[in-house]
Amino acid sequence: MVFFIKTEKHREIGLYNIKYLSADLDFFYKMIIQHKLKGLATKKGEVLGEFKQGGFSSKINYVDHLRDLNKIRIDNNQNKFFVIFLYFFKILKKPIKFLRAYKNKL
């Protein structure tokens, strides 16, 4: 994903909050939900950047990642019941991945 944001809007939203593993996601929530900023998508065939596997987010334990996402959603005022629903939905969607990650935490 590539996005461009004007400097004054970035200053308005603030810096990335490094207390989150997914600080960029928290920034996007603030940008879209709190500040109501809108953007434009590129056309389907346009490529502005390329992301390869093996980055930081691919090394995060799945359980830690889900918990981090929950914290970001709740801290950005999403409905707690909806956040809990999404948490269990993601576990049901990838139960083996969840069990392996949970086992590795023990």
C-alpha angles and dihedrals in degrees: 000000000000126000136172123210130185114250094239091052091048089053090048092053094042136219128320111277105235093196085085126072087216098044091156091059091051089051090052091050090052091046095050105028106031100031097031093223117169130206143186127245124224122244117273096256097043118106119192098165143001129228121200129203119259100057126136096278092055090059096053117106108253093233091050089048093052092048091048091051090050091052092049092049093047093044087053091054101255115157109275093219090053090049091051090048091052091048093056092040090056091048091051090046093055107019096156092051090048094049093048092049092046091049091051090054092058 
